[in-house]
Each structure stands twice: as structure tokens, then as C-alpha cells.
Amino acid sequence: MQTISLWLAVAIVFLTGWAIIKKYQVNMVLFLAGFLLNVLALLNGTSDFLPKNATPTGLLGFDLFELFRAISRTQIAGVGFIILVSGGFASYMQVTGASDRFVTVCAKPISLLKNPYLILAFVFILGHCLGLVITSAAGLAMLLIVTVYPLIISVGCSPLAAAAVVASVLCVGYAPASGVAVMAAELVHLDPVQYLVSYQLTMAAPVVLVMALTHVIVQRYYDKKDGDKGVVADLAELEAKRKEIEKTPLIYAFMPILPLVLLLIFNKMVYKTITMNVATAMFLSWFVCFLIDLVYRRDAKKSFDLSFAMFKGMGSILTSTVGLIFVAAFFAKGLQNVGLITYLIDVAKNCGLGVTGTGVVLSAIIGLVTVLTGSGVAAFTSLAHVIPSVAEHLNSDGIAIMLMMHTASEMLRAISPVAGVIIIVAGFAQVNPLQVVRRTWIPCVVGYITMLIVVSLLFG
């Protein structure tokens, strides 16, 4: 019966992947898959499958939903709440214009450069650094289009080269601003700031430099090959948008980085007596920014109305991300209960894969799903919850595996023609998304391979 259950579990996993690729609603797909996997576990004789914070209902069928309730409650009280607050703060920064102003200030130094491909490299590095604050790939791409896209093509680069660089800048989602990165940190028992400083930044530095250099080589090659020097964008309209953004007071540019500054100062690595968690920093920053907006806007009613974006954003992130985490954890629990995770770990051990080999395989699977679906969040959250079990069986802390999987889901999004950021940038440049992917896939794959090597050497 155990062997049959494992094969049925594999069939459910493949069917789940097929449904996600076919654009079925991801939350419901993962919930149904998790439900079926847990039913299989029950049929296979598993009885003690409820966590400690759950009480049996007296009927196994009801216990499945008690399991889902317990998982959801745990997630919303922990990492889910941090993600809610982070999403709310990001929404507030957007409606006040602070995010836009932040990007315009950071983009200023680019105008001092003259070499077109040096500008391309600098834009990529700068855009990547902006990901510490702005977590939406599509949102960041649109801000860069308004601020630096005209500059790139005015100095001699093609619109396609500019589009490719802008579309691929967010290749790492950083904690604590990124909800998914916060989840990754929590799953390997790290403070989000520790995950950022000790692991993500260390890994990202060489990877981003390699990707920037690869972009220069690839874009210059294709520009020569295509002879594509025409400007398809309405630069006058972009210039007007940029000037409108710059009317926002300069102090607003510093508002998006306030939570990061607080967290980098008040943490266990700096202060032992004064520490601050992510949610507290976000709430405090929101209130300080509200006071600043109140003073500068001089319209109390407007400032009060805009402040509600914090809670509206939290509601939005609940439906888009936190709800997905609920069902993904339920799906992962089903994989564990049916015994598939233990079986795969045994296979990995017998093949001699170890920590590094297992991380490479899992990151490749997540990367493939990301490319096929265009969503790194769905790909990552589907499998991330199995990492603690995998790490325990491999006698590892799981950090290296998590870094590989998490970064793969972010980095390889830019080579998916159905990814939102690719579609948006291609639409603006008036080209087919495949034309953009033609210029992004080499830098992204080179970056991915570099990431695997760096993580293996430093943390494997």
C-alpha cells in the first residue's frame, strides 16, 4: 500500500504542476492537492497528523480541515503577519509618491555617465539595489522606465537593450522588505535582517556584478547584430512624468528606507538591549511617514485618507500572498504525511547528492516552474515548506538549500515570456515578449549558475 500511495502522490504532484502551468487558480490547486495527499496519508494508516496546536474533532474527515485551520493560524500569527505589514507599508509608500521619488533620487548619478553600455551596467546594479526597498518586479520596472529608460536609449543603446536590463533588475528578493524572503528566513530559523546581512548580501554581490558584465556583453552583441537604434518610446511623455514625480518634496525619497534603517540599527547584531522586529519597524515607519506627510501636504483630510493605504495594502497582500502561503503549507504537509519527502530524501542520500546536490535539484525544479508559469512566488511557496524536513534529514541548517531555491524563483522569472514584468516592459517597448527574453536569458542563466557556485562554496 505504501508503494501505491507514493506513486499516487507523485501523480498528484505532476497534476498540480500541470494545473499551475495551465493557469488554474493557484490557491485552489494547492489546497485540493494538499487535501488529496492528506487523504492518501489517512488511507495509508497515518493517524497522528495534527500539529500540537490542533485538537482532534473526533472524525478524521473533519480533522483534515482542522489541520488546515491550525496551519493557517500558525502562518498568520508568524511570518504571515510580517508579510501583511510589509505589504501595507509598500502600498502606503506608493500612494504618497515616496517610492517614485526615491527612485528619481537614486537615478540621478546615472546622468553623469557617458558610455552607453557602462550606463546599462550601472542601471542594472542600481535597479538591483533598489530591490532592497521596492519588492515588486513590475512596479520597479515601471519606475525605471520613467526615470532611466529615456537616458539609456538617448545615449545610443537600443530600446530592446534598455527593456532587457530593466526587466531583469530584480533578480533577488531581499528581506525584510520582501514577504517571500521573510518567509524563507523564518523557515530556516533566521531573523530576516540576519538572513539579509549574513547570507543574501554576501551571495548577491558577486552574482550581480557577473550579471551586469554579462548584460553589457549580450546587449552590445545584439545591438550590433540587430542594428536596432530606433527609439519607440514617447520620451516627451516620460520626461513629463519624471518632472511630475520630482515635484514631490525631497524628504519623501527617504521614507521608503526608514524601516530598513531602523532594522539595521536596532537588532541583535548591533544592540543587545534594544531590538526591533520587522512588523514593529514597519508600523513605526508608517506613523512617522504619516506625520511627515501631514506637515508637507498641508491637507489633513488627504493625509488621513492616504494613511488608510497601509490597511488596504495589508488586505490586498492577504489575498495575493498570505493566502497562498496557507495552502502551500497545507500542500507541503500532505507531501510529508504521505511519506514522499522522506522517500525523496532517501533517494538523494543514496545518489550521494548531499546538501549542495539537493539544493541544485530543488532550485532547478523551482526555476523551471517559474519560467513556465511566470510566477516565482507560486513556484517557491509550493515547495519551500518542505525545507525544514529536508534539512533535518540531511543534518543541515537548510540555509544553502533555501538560498538556492529562493533566488532561483526570483532570478529566472525574467526569462519567462509570460511573467508580468516581461509583458509590461515588452508592451512599453512595443516588442514581442520573446524578443525581450532573447536578451535576458543569457545574463539570468549565467547569474543562476554563479549563484549556485557561490552558495555552494560559502554556505554548502
C-alpha positions in Angstrom: 0.0 0.0 0.0 2.9 2.3 0.8 4.4 2.0 -2.7 1.0 2.6 -4.3 0.5 5.7 -2.2 3.9 7.1 -3.2 3.1 6.7 -6.9 -0.3 8.3 -6.4 1.4 11.1 -4.6 3.8 11.6 -7.5 0.8 11.7 -9.9 -0.9 14.3 -7.7 2.3 16.4 -7.7 2.6 16.3 -11.5 -1.1 17.1 -11.9 -0.6 20.0 -9.6 2.3 21.3 -11.7 0.2 20.9 -14.9 -2.7 22.8 -13.4 -0.5 25.7 -12.3 1.1 25.9 -15.8 -2.3 25.9 -17.3 -3.2 29.0 -15.2 -5.7 27.3 -12.9 -6.2 29.4 -9.7 -3.1 28.5 -7.7 -4.6 28.7 -4.3 -7.3 26.2 -5.0 -5.0 23.9 -6.9 -2.6 23.7 -4.0 -5.5 23.3 -1.5 -7.0 20.4 -3.4 -3.6 18.8 -3.9 -2.9 19.1 -0.2 -6.3 17.7 0.6 -5.8 14.6 -1.6 -2.3 14.0 -0.3 -3.5 14.0 3.3 -6.4 11.7 2.4 -3.8 9.3 0.9 -1.9 9.5 4.1 -5.0 8.6 6.1 -5.8 5.7 3.8 -2.2 4.6 4.3 -2.7 4.4 8.1 -1.4 7.7 9.2 -3.4 8.9 12.3 -1.2 11.3 14.2 -1.0 14.1 11.6 -2.3 17.1 13.6 0.1 19.6 15.0 0.4 20.4 18.7 -1.8 23.5 18.4 -4.7 21.5 17.0 -7.4 19.3 18.8 -8.9 16.3 17.1 -12.6 16.8 16.2 -13.5 13.1 16.7 -13.9 12.5 12.9 -11.0 12.0 10.6 -12.7 13.8 7.7 -13.2 16.9 9.9 -9.6 16.6 11.1 -8.3 17.5 7.7 -10.0 20.9 7.9 -8.8 21.2 11.5 -5.3 20.7 10.1 -5.8 23.4 7.5 -7.1 25.8 10.3 -4.1 25.1 12.5 -1.6 25.6 9.7 -3.3 28.9 8.6 -3.4 30.2 12.2 0.3 29.4 12.7 1.2 31.2 9.4 -0.9 34.3 10.0 0.4 34.7 13.6 4.0 34.4 12.4 5.5 35.1 9.1 2.1 35.9 7.5 1.6 38.9 9.8 5.1 40.3 8.9 4.2 39.9 5.2 0.9 41.7 5.8 2.5 44.7 7.4 5.3 44.9 4.9 2.8 44.8 2.0 0.8 47.5 3.7 3.8 49.8 4.1 4.8 49.3 0.5 1.3 50.3 -0.6 1.4 53.4 1.5 4.7 54.4 0.0 3.2 54.0 -3.4 0.2 56.2 -2.9 2.2 59.0 -1.3 4.6 59.1 -4.2 7.5 58.3 -1.9 8.6 55.2 -3.9 8.7 57.1 -7.1 10.6 60.0 -5.5 13.1 57.5 -4.0 13.9 56.1 -7.5 14.4 59.5 -9.1 16.9 60.5 -6.5 18.8 57.2 -6.8 18.8 57.5 -10.6 20.5 61.0 -10.6 24.1 59.7 -10.7 23.5 57.8 -13.9 23.2 61.1 -15.9 26.9 61.7 -15.1 28.0 58.7 -17.2 28.6 58.9 -20.9 29.4 55.4 -22.2 26.0 53.8 -23.1 26.9 50.2 -22.0 28.5 51.5 -18.8 25.2 53.1 -18.1 23.5 49.8 -18.8 25.6 48.1 -16.2 25.1 50.8 -13.7 21.3 50.8 -14.2 21.3 47.0 -13.6 23.3 47.3 -10.4 21.3 50.4 -9.2 18.0 48.7 -10.0 19.0 45.6 -8.1 19.9 47.7 -5.1 16.5 49.4 -5.2 15.1 45.9 -4.7 16.1 46.3 -1.0 13.1 48.7 -0.7 10.8 48.1 -3.7 9.7 44.4 -3.9 7.5 44.4 -6.9 9.4 43.5 -10.1 6.7 45.0 -12.3 6.5 48.1 -10.1 10.2 48.7 -10.1 10.4 48.2 -13.8 7.8 50.9 -14.4 9.6 53.3 -12.2 12.9 52.7 -14.0 11.1 53.1 -17.3 10.0 56.6 -16.3 13.4 57.6 -14.8 16.3 56.0 -16.7 14.9 54.3 -19.8 15.0 57.6 -21.8 18.6 58.2 -20.7 19.7 54.7 -21.8 18.3 54.9 -25.3 19.3 58.6 -25.8 23.0 57.7 -25.4 22.9 55.0 -28.1 21.6 51.8 -26.6 18.6 50.2 -28.3 15.1 50.1 -26.7 15.4 46.4 -26.5 18.7 46.6 -24.6 17.1 49.0 -22.2 14.0 46.8 -21.8 16.0 43.7 -21.2 18.0 45.4 -18.4 15.0 47.0 -16.8 13.0 43.7 -16.9 15.7 41.7 -15.1 17.0 44.0 -12.4 15.0 42.4 -9.5 16.9 39.1 -9.5 17.0 38.8 -5.7 14.1 39.5 -3.4 15.6 40.8 -0.2 14.4 40.5 3.4 12.9 42.3 5.3 11.0 44.2 2.5 10.1 41.1 0.5 7.4 39.0 2.2 8.6 35.8 0.4 12.2 36.5 1.7 10.9 36.9 5.2 9.1 33.5 4.9 12.4 32.0 3.6 14.2 33.3 6.6 11.6 32.1 9.1 11.7 28.6 7.6 15.4 28.2 8.3 15.0 29.9 11.8 16.8 33.1 11.0 15.9 36.7 11.8 15.1 38.4 8.5 17.9 41.0 9.0 20.4 38.2 9.7 19.2 36.4 6.6 19.8 39.6 4.6 23.2 40.7 6.0 24.9 37.4 6.6 23.6 35.4 3.6 21.7 37.3 0.9 24.1 40.3 0.5 27.1 38.0 0.7 25.7 35.8 -2.0 24.4 38.6 -4.2 27.5 40.8 -4.5 29.4 38.6 -6.9 26.3 37.4 -8.7 25.0 40.9 -9.5 28.5 42.0 -10.8 28.7 39.0 -13.1 25.1 39.6 -14.4 25.9 43.3 -15.0 29.0 42.4 -17.0 27.1 39.7 -19.0 24.3 42.2 -19.8 26.9 44.6 -21.3 28.4 41.8 -23.5 25.0 40.4 -24.6 23.2 43.8 -25.2 26.2 45.2 -27.2 26.3 42.0 -29.3 22.6 42.1 -30.1 22.6 45.8 -30.7 25.3 45.3 -33.3 23.6 42.3 -34.8 20.1 43.8 -34.9 21.2 47.3 -35.8 18.3 48.4 -33.6 18.8 52.0 -32.7 15.3 53.4 -33.2 13.5 54.9 -30.3 10.0 53.6 -30.0 9.0 55.2 -26.7 7.4 58.6 -26.3 10.3 60.3 -24.5 8.5 63.6 -24.1 5.7 61.8 -22.2 8.3 60.1 -20.0 10.0 63.3 -19.3 6.8 64.9 -18.3 6.1 62.1 -15.9 9.5 62.4 -14.4 9.1 66.1 -13.8 5.8 65.5 -12.2 7.3 63.0 -9.8 10.1 65.4 -8.9 7.6 67.9 -7.6 7.2 65.6 -4.6 9.3 67.0 -1.7 12.8 65.5 -1.5 12.2 64.3 2.1 9.7 61.7 0.7 12.6 59.9 -1.0 14.0 58.9 2.3 10.7 57.5 3.6 10.8 54.0 1.9 14.2 53.2 3.5 13.2 54.1 7.1 12.2 50.6 8.1 15.4 49.2 6.8 17.5 51.8 8.6 15.6 51.0 11.9 16.1 47.3 11.5 19.8 47.6 10.6 20.4 49.7 13.7 18.1 48.0 16.3 19.0 44.4 16.0 20.9 41.7 18.0 24.0 42.2 15.9 24.2 45.9 16.8 22.3 46.4 20.0 21.7 43.7 22.6 19.4 45.8 24.8 17.3 47.5 22.0 15.9 45.3 19.3 13.0 45.7 16.8 11.2 43.2 14.7 10.1 43.8 11.1 6.4 44.4 11.9 7.2 47.0 14.6 9.6 48.8 12.3 7.0 49.0 9.6 4.3 50.3 11.9 6.6 52.9 13.4 7.8 54.0 10.0 4.3 54.2 8.7 3.4 56.6 11.6 6.5 58.7 11.2 5.8 59.0 7.4 2.2 59.9 8.1 3.4 62.8 10.3 5.8 64.0 7.6 3.1 63.8 5.0 0.7 65.7 7.3 3.2 68.5 7.7 4.2 68.8 4.0 0.9 68.1 2.3 -1.0 70.6 4.5 -4.2 68.8 3.8 -5.2 66.8 6.9 -8.1 65.0 5.3 -6.0 63.9 2.3 -3.2 62.7 4.6 -5.7 60.7 6.7 -7.2 59.2 3.6 -3.8 58.2 2.2 -2.8 56.6 5.6 -5.5 54.0 5.1 -3.5 52.6 2.2 -1.5 50.8 4.9 -4.5 48.7 5.9 -5.8 48.4 2.4 -2.5 47.1 1.3 -2.5 44.6 4.1 -5.9 43.3 2.8 -4.5 43.0 -0.7 -1.4 41.1 0.4 -3.6 38.7 2.4 -5.4 37.6 -0.7 -2.4 37.6 -3.0 0.4 36.2 -0.9 -0.5 35.2 2.6 -3.5 33.1 1.4 -1.1 31.3 -1.0 1.2 30.6 1.9 -1.7 28.9 3.8 -2.4 26.5 1.0 1.2 25.9 0.2 2.0 24.9 3.8 -1.1 22.5 3.6 0.3 21.0 0.4 3.7 20.6 1.9 2.2 18.9 5.0 0.4 16.5 2.7 3.7 15.6 1.0 5.3 14.9 4.4 2.3 12.9 5.7 2.2 10.7 2.7 5.9 9.9 3.0 7.0 11.4 -0.3 9.5 13.8 1.3 11.2 11.1 3.3 11.4 8.9 0.1 13.0 11.7 -1.9 15.5 12.4 0.8 16.4 8.7 0.9 16.9 8.8 -2.9 19.1 11.9 -2.6 21.2 10.2 0.0 21.6 7.0 -2.0 22.6 9.1 -5.0 25.2 10.9 -2.9 23.7 14.3 -3.7 24.1 15.8 -0.2 23.1 19.3 0.7 24.5 21.0 -2.4 23.2 18.5 -4.8 19.7 18.5 -3.3 19.7 22.3 -3.3 20.7 22.4 -7.0 17.9 19.9 -8.0 15.2 21.6 -6.0 16.2 25.1 -7.3 16.2 23.7 -10.8 12.6 22.4 -10.3 11.5 25.8 -8.9 13.3 27.6 -11.7 11.5 25.5 -14.3 8.1 26.1 -12.8 8.9 29.8 -12.6 9.7 30.0 -16.2 6.6 28.1 -17.3 4.2 30.0 -15.1 5.8 33.4 -14.8 5.3 33.4 -11.1 8.2 32.8 -8.8 6.0 33.2 -5.7 3.8 30.3 -6.6 6.8 28.1 -7.5 8.7 28.9 -4.3 5.9 28.8 -1.8 4.7 25.4 -3.2 8.0 23.7 -2.1 9.6 26.0 0.5 7.8 24.5 3.5 9.5 21.1 2.9 13.0 22.6 3.5 13.0 22.1 7.3 12.3 18.4 6.9 14.8 18.0 4.1 17.5 19.9 6.2 16.8 17.8 9.3 17.3 14.5 7.4 20.5 15.8 5.7 21.8 17.1 9.1 22.0 20.6 7.7 20.6 24.0 8.8 18.9 24.3 5.3 20.2 27.8 4.6 22.2 26.9 1.5 19.2 25.0 0.0 16.9 27.8 0.9 19.1 30.4 -0.8 19.3 28.4 -3.9 15.6 27.8 -4.1 14.5 31.3 -3.2 17.0 33.0 -5.5 16.1 30.7 -8.4 12.4 31.7 -8.1 13.4 35.4 -8.4 16.2 35.3 -10.9 14.7 33.1 -13.5 11.4 35.0 -13.6 13.0 37.4 -16.2 13.3 34.6 -18.8 9.6 33.7 -18.7 7.7 35.3 -21.6 4.5 35.0 -19.5 5.9 36.9 -16.5 4.1 40.1 -15.7 7.3 42.2 -15.7 8.3 40.9 -19.1 4.9 41.5 -20.6 4.8 45.1 -19.2 8.2 46.1 -20.4 7.8 44.5 -23.8 4.4 46.3 -24.2 6.0 49.6 -23.4 8.9 49.0 -25.8 6.4 47.8 -28.4 8.1 44.4 -29.0 7.2 40.8 -28.5 8.0 39.4 -25.0 10.1 36.7 -26.7 12.3 39.4 -28.1 13.0 40.7 -24.5 13.6 37.1 -23.3 16.1 36.6 -26.1 18.2 39.3 -24.4 17.6 38.3 -20.8 18.1 34.6 -20.7 21.9 34.5 -21.0 22.5 37.0 -18.2 19.9 35.3 -16.0 21.2 31.8 -16.6 24.8 33.0 -16.0 23.7 34.6 -12.8 21.8 31.5 -11.7 24.9 29.3 -12.3 27.1 31.8 -10.5 24.7 31.9 -7.6 24.8 28.1 -7.2 28.6 28.1 -7.2 28.8 31.0 -4.7 26.3 29.4 -2.3 28.0 26.0 -2.6 31.4 27.5 -1.8 30.3 29.8 1.0 27.4 28.0 2.7 27.2 24.5 1.3 
